[in-house]
Amino acid sequence: MPDTSPSAVPDSDPVEVPGRRRGFFRRHWGKTLVAAIVFVPLVVFTLWAGATLAFTYSESDRVGYVQKFGKKGWLCKTWEGELQLSTIPGSAPTLFHFSVRNDSIAQEIVRTEGKQVSLHYEQKVGVPTSCFGETEYFITGVRELR
């Protein structure tokens, strides 16, 4: 006589039993797929931006004269500027392009325009968009020299 216990019956054809609930992901696979397509890249972007802005690759000071400084951008307005580095009067200047994320530091730079300044910067490598700044050099301090 064959064994007819429930464990011996093969489950080869699952049958939908009335009143039995299907899994959430099986019922809402379309909504789950759309959520994954939207939210997974958003989470990855947020983690990437947070990591690149939290860690500093290098930091140092640059001394010179602020040649150009202003707020730029269509959607994300950031303070962008150029510092003229000149070691010898009359020589061709080297320009140092920088970004400022803090409005109080930007106002300090505006106050010291035309004077020799020392700008302390942090280099952030791999920042995902220009919404945080057009360059990878972010000014964190300003000191007037003369």
LINVEN-V922290 format. One record per backbone hydrogen bond with DSSP energy under -0.5 kcal/mol. CO is the residue of the C=O (numbers start at 0). NH is the residue of the N-H. E is the energy in kcal/mol with one decimal. If there is no record, write none. Layout:
CO;NH;E
CO;NH;E
This chain:
1;3;-0.5
4;7;-1.5
4;8;-0.9
7;9;-0.5
9;11;-0.9
11;13;-0.5
14;16;-0.6
16;19;-2.2
22;26;-2.0
23;27;-2.5
25;28;-0.5
27;31;-2.3
28;32;-2.1
29;33;-2.2
30;34;-2.4
31;35;-2.3
32;36;-2.4
33;37;-2.0
34;38;-3.2
35;39;-1.5
37;41;-1.1
38;42;-2.6
39;43;-2.4
40;44;-2.8
41;45;-2.3
42;46;-2.5
43;47;-2.5
44;48;-2.9
45;49;-2.5
46;50;-2.3
47;51;-2.5
48;52;-2.0
49;53;-1.4
50;54;-1.7
57;122;-3.8
59;120;-2.8
61;118;-3.1
63;116;-2.9
64;66;-0.6
64;83;-3.5
67;81;-2.7
69;79;-3.2
71;77;-2.7
74;76;-0.8
77;71;-3.2
77;79;-0.5
78;99;-2.5
79;69;-2.4
80;97;-2.4
81;66;-2.5
81;67;-1.3
81;83;-0.5
82;84;-0.7
82;95;-2.4
83;64;-1.9
83;85;-0.7
84;93;-2.4
87;90;-2.0
93;84;-3.5
94;96;-0.6
95;82;-2.5
97;80;-2.3
98;138;-2.6
99;78;-1.4
100;102;-0.5
101;105;-2.0
102;106;-2.2
103;107;-1.6
104;108;-2.1
105;109;-2.2
106;110;-2.1
107;111;-1.3
109;112;-1.2
111;114;-1.9
114;65;-0.6
115;144;-2.8
115;145;-0.8
116;63;-2.3
116;118;-0.5
117;119;-0.6
117;142;-1.8
118;61;-2.1
118;120;-0.5
119;139;-3.1
119;140;-1.4
120;59;-1.7
121;123;-0.6
121;137;-2.7
122;56;-2.8
122;57;-0.9
122;124;-0.6
123;126;-0.6
128;131;-0.8
135;123;-2.9
135;137;-0.6
136;98;-2.8
136;138;-0.5
137;121;-2.4
140;119;-2.6
142;117;-2.9
